[in-house]
Amino acid sequence: MLQQYGRRDVFERLPAERSKPTTDFVERIGTLLPGIPKPMRGHRVAQALAFGVHAAAELERARTHGGQVLPFAVHVGDLLDSLVGFLQAPVSAATTSALGESDPGRSVPPLHP
């Protein structure tokens, strides 16, 4: 529901001790992506987290409405495989160029898209 209504402010107002685990996770995953330019690392991890939440919600919605779903272990394994591929995908020349042209003083996007 938070994602549906775009309530990022909920996460932005969390005290540091509540947001630290997510920040630490993003930083840790970022160290595993040395080929991705630093400004893109946090963005990709945030997008992967959002995708994971969306995929879990979609699975639950399908299950609740009697839809066909993969066995849970298959669903989770495939989701992790997909997210690893997403996180490790090379940054295109066009994106690298656009990144170089962007405002370096611009704020970093929030961790919870």
Helices and strands as residue ranges (DSSP letters): H 8-12, H 16-31, H 38-64, H 72-88, H 93-101
